[in-house]
Amino acid sequence: MFSRHRAAFARHWRETATSSLKLGTTAYGGPVVIGLRQAEFQEKRQWVPKERFLGGLSLVHMRPGATPMQLGLSLWHAHGRYHATQ
C-alpha cells in the first residue's frame, strides 16, 4: 500500500513539475502567464474548478510578491490537495 501511494505521489509531482516547467519556459511576462495558467491548468487539465481559480486569483492579488508565482503556488497546492484525497 505504501508503494502505491509513493508511485501516485511521484506521478503527481512529475506531472506538476513538467507542466510548470513547460509553461515557465514558453511564457513571457506577468499578466500573460496568468491567462496561460488558466488555459493550461484550469481549462485543459481541470486541476481546479473555475470558481476556485478565480477565488485564488483574487487572493493572490492581495498578497505581496509576484502574482503569477503566487497563483502557481495556489494552483499546485489545490492540485496536491485534490490528489491527496483520492
KAQUI-V192700 format. One record per residue. PHI is phi in whole degrees, -180 to 180 (999 if undefined). BURIAL is I if it has 16 or more other ideal C-beta (glycine too) atoms within 10 Angstrom, else O. D_LAST is the distance of its C-alpha to the last C-alpha in Angstrom with 1 decimal. Layout:
<<PHI	BURIAL	D_LAST> <PHI	BURIAL	D_LAST>>
This chain:
<<999	O	13.7> <-63	O	14.4> <-67	O	15.4> <-66	O	12.2> <-66	O	10.3> <-65	O	13.4> <-66	O	13.5> <-65	O	10.1> <-63	O	11.3> <-64	O	14.7> <-65	O	13.7> <-64	I	11.9> <-65	O	15.0> <-64	O	17.3> <-63	O	16.2> <-64	I	16.5> <-66	O	19.8> <-67	O	21.4> <-68	I	20.8> <-71	I	22.1> <-66	O	25.1> <-61	O	25.9> <-67	I	26.1> <-66	O	27.9> <-85	O	30.6> <-104	O	31.3> <-90	I	31.2> <-136	O	34.3> <85	O	34.8> <-67	O	32.9> <-63	O	32.6> <-65	O	32.1> <-64	I	29.0> <-63	I	27.4> <-65	O	28.0> <-67	I	26.8> <-65	I	23.5> <-65	I	23.1> <-63	O	24.1> <-78	I	21.8> <-91	I	18.6> <-91	I	18.7> <-85	O	20.6> <-76	O	20.1> <-88	O	16.6> <53	O	15.2> <-68	I	13.3> <-138	I	14.4> <-69	O	16.5> <-59	O	20.2> <-62	O	20.8> <-67	O	18.4> <-62	I	20.2> <-67	O	23.5> <-65	O	22.8> <-65	I	21.8> <-63	I	25.0> <-63	O	27.1> <-68	O	26.0> <-72	I	26.6> <-68	O	30.0> <-87	O	31.0> <-89	O	30.0> <-74	O	32.5> <113	O	31.9> <-72	O	31.2> <-60	I	29.2> <-61	I	27.5> <-69	O	26.3> <-62	I	25.0> <-66	I	23.2> <-60	I	21.6> <-64	O	20.4> <-68	I	19.0> <-66	I	17.2> <-64	I	15.8> <-65	O	14.7> <-63	I	13.0> <-66	I	11.3> <-67	O	10.3> <-67	O	9.0> <-64	O	6.9> <-72	O	5.3> <-71	O	5.6> <-86	O	3.8> <-90	O	0.0>>
